[in-house]
């Protein structure tokens, strides 16, 4: 997928790119549908989501007893680029 390769160029791993795009597509969702659509094992999806949350690309919140994950808007990717630029300048 074109978008996936672009995200990988920004520094995301292949599974991170797949999960992020899936989250964008599905909207707020529990882990199971995200894992299924992204074709990533559910246990691995939790790890990937944590990584994406650390990067500020995904948020987690609770709705009743369910934990939902939601992708931040793609403009957050600019922050990733800015951070990479800062690291390069240092």
Residue, then its C-alpha position, 0 to 999 in steps of 0.5 A: x500500500x502506498x500510504x504504508x510505505x510513506x509511513x515507513x519512510x517516516x520511521x514507522x515499522x511495517x506493523x506500526x504503519x499497518x495498525x495506524x492506517x487501520x485505526x484511521x480507517x476504523x475510527x475508535x475501536x477495540x483491539x480485536x477489530x484493529x488486529x484482524x483488519x491490520x492482519x497483526x496478531x492481537x498480542x502484538x497489536x497491543x505492543x504496537x499500539x503502545x508504541x504508537x501512543x508513545x509517538x503521539x499517533x494513537x490515543x486510548x480511552x475507556x467507554x464503559x468496560x471497553x478500551x478503545x484506541x483511536x488514531x490521531x489526525x495525520x497532521x500529527x505525523x508532522x511532529x514526527x518529522x520535526x522530532x527527527x529533524x531535531x535529532x539530526x540537528x543535534 
